Amino acid sequence: LTANFKQLKKDKGDSPPWRAASLSYTGADGAPAKLPLKVRTRGIWRLKNCEMPPLRLNIAKESSKGTIFAKLDKPKLASYCRDNDDYEQYLLQEFQLYRVYSLFTPIGHKVRLAHMTYVDSASDKPVTTRYAILEEEPAELASRVGGFLIEQQGAGADDLDQPHLTLFNVFQYFIGNTDWSIPALHNVELVGKDTAVYPIAYDFDFAGAVNTRYATPDPRLSIKRVRDRLYRGYCAQPALLPPVYAKFNQEKDAIYGLYKDKLGSLLRPNIVRETLSYFDEFYQTISDQRLAKGNIQDQCLGRR
């Protein structure tokens, strides 16, 4: 990816300008290829705190015809935060959680891992080479599942598909994520389909399963560190929880298998062990009726 990164790092605010860029890659025929595009910064925390800002790509249909990028429009690019191996591991851990989420529902962002060399166009010198995540854009996700994107804030429990909401809530608890809000659309997207509305989880770098050194829980919450799980979901009908627990048990081998395949092996062995141990704690909770009731059912929002 070639762009003026020094200029991009200065682009802040809600409406940053699009900047000229290009992607160079090896085509399906093995020949080098180059795709002109535009990029702009996005995000909140990472935009303020990271060396490499998160970006959105703008790929023109005319120039992408016949390429591997032909069906993409404005995908997100999640890059490294700091140029060192520890932060690259954080990104790979977050990528894994997207893969896990996809085992439970098609109503979630598709992601692809890219080994990306960043080249500064002003000097024509490489900045670094690190892994990055290409993430399906929200509108494309909605279209893929036959729905439409909802950008209005203020959704409550009664507005949402209840089985899917329960799955969403338990998944966030599973990965130890409290950095989200459905009413505020914070790290949550909503897709309407037929007569139902589905919440979609994304952006997991503050989750306990990733456990970045910079992640801290909201001080208003009762936990002291992100590794501590806290159920923040709306109260569900008690009958909806056992099928979700059963689904997690059904997918357990597949989840753990993701940490042993070609992509999972990009993680350090100690990180894999720590992550799976963290998941083990969740499975111990949902396998014990008393623990599940006390840690999940009795902690839900709106409980009377």
C-alpha positions as CSV (number, residue, x, y, z in Angstrom):
1,L,0.0,0.0,0.0
2,T,1.6,3.3,-1.2
3,A,0.3,6.6,0.2
4,N,1.5,9.7,1.9
5,F,1.3,8.4,5.4
6,K,2.9,11.4,7.0
7,Q,-0.1,13.4,5.6
8,L,-2.6,10.8,6.6
9,K,-1.4,10.8,10.2
10,K,-2.5,14.4,10.4
11,D,-6.0,13.8,9.1
12,K,-8.3,13.8,12.1
13,G,-12.0,14.5,12.7
14,D,-15.2,13.0,11.4
15,S,-14.8,13.9,7.8
16,P,-11.2,13.5,6.7
17,P,-10.4,14.0,3.0
18,W,-9.7,11.1,0.6
19,R,-6.0,10.8,-0.3
20,A,-4.5,9.2,-3.4
21,A,-3.0,5.8,-2.9
22,S,-2.2,2.5,-4.8
23,L,-2.1,-1.2,-4.1
24,S,0.6,-3.3,-5.6
25,Y,0.1,-7.1,-5.5
26,T,0.7,-10.3,-7.4
27,G,-2.2,-11.1,-9.7
28,A,-3.8,-14.5,-10.2
29,D,-1.5,-15.1,-13.2
30,G,1.5,-14.5,-11.1
31,A,2.3,-11.2,-12.7
32,P,2.7,-7.9,-10.7
33,A,-0.4,-5.7,-10.7
34,K,-1.2,-2.2,-9.4
35,L,-4.5,-0.8,-8.4
36,P,-5.1,3.0,-8.0
37,L,-7.4,3.9,-5.1
38,K,-8.1,6.4,-2.4
39,V,-7.8,6.1,1.3
40,R,-8.8,8.1,4.3
41,T,-8.5,7.8,8.1
42,R,-11.3,6.5,10.3
43,G,-11.9,5.4,13.9
44,I,-11.7,7.1,17.3
45,W,-9.2,5.6,19.8
46,R,-6.8,4.1,17.3
47,L,-6.8,7.2,15.2
48,K,-5.7,9.3,18.2
49,N,-3.2,6.8,19.7
50,C,-1.7,4.6,17.0
51,E,1.4,5.1,14.8
52,M,-0.5,3.8,11.8
53,P,-4.1,5.1,11.6
54,P,-6.9,2.8,10.7
55,L,-8.0,3.4,7.1
56,R,-10.9,3.0,4.8
57,L,-10.1,2.2,1.2
58,N,-12.1,3.5,-1.8
59,I,-11.8,1.2,-4.7
60,A,-13.2,2.4,-8.0
61,K,-15.3,-0.1,-10.0
62,E,-13.7,0.9,-13.3
63,S,-10.2,0.2,-12.2
64,S,-10.9,-3.0,-10.2
65,K,-12.7,-4.9,-13.0
66,G,-11.2,-8.3,-13.5
67,T,-9.1,-8.1,-10.3
68,I,-9.4,-9.8,-7.0
69,F,-10.8,-6.5,-5.6
70,A,-13.6,-6.3,-8.1
71,K,-16.5,-6.7,-5.7
72,L,-15.1,-4.4,-3.0
73,D,-16.1,-0.7,-2.7
74,K,-15.0,0.9,0.6
75,P,-13.6,-1.8,2.9
76,K,-12.0,-1.0,6.2
77,L,-8.3,-1.7,6.7
78,A,-7.2,-2.4,10.3
79,S,-3.5,-1.9,10.5
80,Y,-0.9,-2.3,13.2
81,C,-1.1,0.2,16.0
82,R,2.6,0.3,16.8
83,D,5.4,-1.1,14.7
84,N,6.5,-4.0,16.8
85,D,5.8,-7.7,17.1
86,D,3.6,-7.5,20.2
87,Y,1.2,-5.1,18.6
88,E,1.1,-7.3,15.4
89,Q,0.1,-10.2,17.7
90,Y,-2.8,-8.1,19.0
91,L,-4.0,-7.6,15.5
92,L,-3.8,-11.4,14.7
93,Q,-5.7,-12.1,17.9
94,E,-8.4,-9.8,16.9
95,F,-8.5,-11.4,13.5
96,Q,-9.1,-14.7,15.2
97,L,-12.1,-13.4,17.0
98,Y,-13.7,-12.4,13.7
99,R,-13.1,-16.0,12.5
100,V,-14.7,-17.4,15.7
101,Y,-17.8,-15.1,15.3
102,S,-18.3,-16.3,11.8
103,L,-18.8,-19.9,13.1
104,F,-22.0,-18.7,14.9
105,T,-23.7,-16.5,12.3
106,P,-23.4,-15.3,8.7
107,I,-24.6,-11.8,9.9
108,G,-21.1,-10.6,10.7
109,H,-18.2,-9.0,8.9
110,K,-16.2,-11.2,6.5
111,V,-12.4,-10.5,7.0
112,R,-9.3,-11.3,5.1
113,L,-5.7,-11.2,6.4
114,A,-3.2,-9.3,4.3
115,H,0.6,-9.2,4.7
116,M,1.0,-5.6,3.9
117,T,4.0,-3.5,3.0
118,Y,3.4,0.2,3.7
119,V,5.3,2.5,1.4
120,D,5.4,6.3,1.9
121,S,4.7,8.0,-1.4
122,A,6.6,11.2,-0.5
123,S,9.9,9.3,-0.1
124,D,9.1,6.1,-2.0
125,K,10.6,4.2,1.0
126,P,8.9,1.3,2.8
127,V,7.6,2.2,6.3
128,T,7.3,-1.4,7.4
129,T,5.7,-4.8,6.6
130,R,3.0,-6.1,8.9
131,Y,-0.2,-8.0,8.9
132,A,-3.4,-6.1,8.4
133,I,-7.1,-7.0,8.3
134,L,-9.4,-6.2,5.4
135,E,-12.9,-6.0,6.8
136,E,-16.2,-6.1,4.8
137,E,-17.9,-2.8,4.7
138,P,-21.2,-2.5,6.6
139,A,-23.4,-1.8,3.6
140,E,-22.0,-4.8,1.7
141,L,-22.6,-7.0,4.7
142,A,-26.2,-6.0,4.9
143,S,-26.7,-6.5,1.2
144,R,-25.0,-10.0,1.4
145,V,-27.5,-11.2,4.0
146,G,-30.5,-9.7,2.1
147,G,-31.0,-6.8,4.6
148,F,-30.3,-3.1,5.0
149,L,-28.0,-1.1,7.3
150,I,-29.7,0.8,10.2
151,E,-27.7,3.9,11.3
152,Q,-30.2,5.3,13.8
153,Q,-29.1,5.2,17.5
154,G,-31.3,4.4,20.4
155,A,-32.2,0.7,19.8
156,G,-33.4,-1.2,22.8
157,A,-33.9,-4.9,23.5
158,D,-37.4,-5.0,22.3
159,D,-36.3,-3.7,18.8
160,L,-34.0,-6.6,18.2
161,D,-34.3,-10.2,17.1
162,Q,-34.2,-12.0,20.5
163,P,-32.4,-15.3,19.7
164,H,-29.7,-13.4,17.8
165,L,-29.4,-10.7,20.5
166,T,-28.8,-13.5,23.1
167,L,-26.1,-15.0,20.9
168,F,-24.5,-11.5,20.5
169,N,-24.6,-10.9,24.2
170,V,-23.1,-14.3,25.1
171,F,-20.4,-13.9,22.5
172,Q,-19.3,-10.6,23.9
173,Y,-19.1,-12.3,27.3
174,F,-17.2,-15.2,25.8
175,I,-14.4,-12.9,24.5
176,G,-14.5,-10.7,27.6
177,N,-15.6,-7.6,25.6
178,T,-17.3,-4.7,27.4
179,D,-16.4,-1.9,24.9
180,W,-19.7,-1.7,23.0
181,S,-23.1,-0.2,23.2
182,I,-26.1,-1.1,21.1
183,P,-28.1,2.2,21.8
184,A,-25.0,4.3,20.9
185,L,-24.0,2.1,18.0
186,H,-20.5,1.9,19.6
187,N,-18.6,-1.0,18.0
188,V,-22.0,-2.3,17.0
189,E,-23.8,-2.2,13.7
190,L,-27.5,-3.0,13.1
191,V,-28.9,-4.8,10.1
192,G,-32.6,-5.0,9.3
193,K,-33.9,-8.1,7.5
194,D,-37.5,-8.8,6.9
195,T,-39.2,-7.7,10.1
196,A,-36.2,-8.3,12.4
197,V,-33.1,-6.2,13.5
198,Y,-29.8,-7.9,14.1
199,P,-26.9,-6.5,16.1
200,I,-23.4,-7.2,14.8
201,A,-20.3,-7.2,16.9
202,Y,-17.0,-5.8,15.6
203,D,-13.8,-4.2,16.9
204,F,-12.4,-6.5,19.5
205,D,-9.0,-5.0,20.6
206,F,-10.4,-4.1,24.0
207,A,-11.6,-7.6,24.6
208,G,-10.1,-9.7,27.4
209,A,-9.4,-12.5,24.9
210,V,-6.9,-10.1,23.1
211,N,-5.8,-8.4,26.4
212,T,-3.8,-5.5,24.8
213,R,-1.6,-3.5,27.1
214,Y,-3.5,-0.4,26.4
215,A,-7.0,-1.8,27.0
216,T,-8.8,-0.6,30.2
217,P,-12.5,-1.1,31.1
218,D,-14.9,1.8,31.5
219,P,-14.3,3.1,35.0
220,R,-18.1,3.0,35.5
221,L,-18.1,-0.8,35.3
222,S,-17.5,-3.1,38.2
223,I,-14.4,-4.8,36.7
224,K,-10.8,-3.6,37.2
225,R,-9.2,-5.2,34.1
226,V,-10.5,-6.3,30.7
227,R,-9.6,-9.9,31.4
228,D,-12.4,-9.9,34.0
229,R,-15.6,-11.0,32.3
230,L,-18.8,-8.9,32.8
231,Y,-22.1,-9.7,31.1
232,R,-23.5,-6.5,29.7
233,G,-26.3,-7.9,27.6
234,Y,-30.0,-7.1,27.9
235,C,-32.0,-9.6,29.8
236,A,-33.1,-12.5,27.7
237,Q,-35.9,-14.9,28.1
238,P,-34.4,-17.7,30.2
239,A,-35.4,-20.2,27.6
240,L,-33.2,-18.5,25.0
241,L,-29.9,-19.0,26.9
242,P,-29.6,-22.9,26.9
243,P,-29.7,-23.1,23.1
244,V,-26.9,-20.5,22.9
245,Y,-24.9,-22.4,25.4
246,A,-25.5,-25.6,23.4
247,K,-24.3,-23.8,20.2
248,F,-21.1,-22.8,22.0
249,N,-20.5,-26.4,23.1
250,Q,-21.3,-27.6,19.6
251,E,-18.7,-25.2,18.1
252,K,-16.0,-25.7,20.7
253,D,-13.8,-28.0,18.7
254,A,-14.1,-25.7,15.7
255,I,-13.2,-22.7,17.8
256,Y,-10.2,-24.3,19.3
257,G,-9.2,-25.6,15.9
258,L,-8.9,-22.1,14.5
259,Y,-5.9,-21.6,16.8
260,K,-4.2,-24.7,15.4
261,D,-4.6,-24.1,11.7
262,K,-2.3,-22.2,9.3
263,L,-3.6,-18.8,10.3
264,G,-3.9,-19.6,14.0
265,S,-0.2,-20.7,14.0
266,L,0.8,-17.1,13.2
267,L,0.1,-16.5,16.9
268,R,2.8,-17.2,19.5
269,P,2.3,-20.5,21.3
270,N,2.1,-18.9,24.7
271,I,-0.7,-16.6,23.4
272,V,-2.6,-19.6,22.0
273,R,-2.3,-21.3,25.4
274,E,-3.5,-18.2,27.3
275,T,-6.4,-17.6,24.9
276,L,-7.7,-21.2,25.0
277,S,-7.3,-21.2,28.8
278,Y,-9.4,-18.0,28.9
279,F,-12.0,-19.8,26.7
280,D,-11.9,-22.8,29.1
281,E,-13.1,-20.5,31.9
282,F,-16.1,-19.5,29.9
283,Y,-16.9,-23.1,29.2
284,Q,-16.7,-23.9,32.9
285,T,-19.2,-21.2,33.5
286,I,-21.8,-22.3,31.0
287,S,-21.4,-25.9,32.0
288,D,-22.3,-25.1,35.6
289,Q,-26.0,-24.1,36.1
290,R,-25.2,-22.1,39.2
291,L,-22.3,-20.2,37.7
292,A,-24.2,-19.5,34.5
293,K,-27.1,-18.1,36.4
294,G,-24.9,-16.0,38.7
295,N,-22.5,-14.6,36.1
296,I,-24.8,-14.3,33.1
297,Q,-28.5,-14.5,33.7
298,D,-28.5,-12.5,37.0
299,Q,-26.1,-9.8,35.6
300,C,-28.2,-8.8,32.6
301,L,-29.3,-5.2,32.0
302,G,-32.9,-4.4,32.8
303,R,-33.2,-7.1,35.5
304,R,-35.9,-6.4,38.0
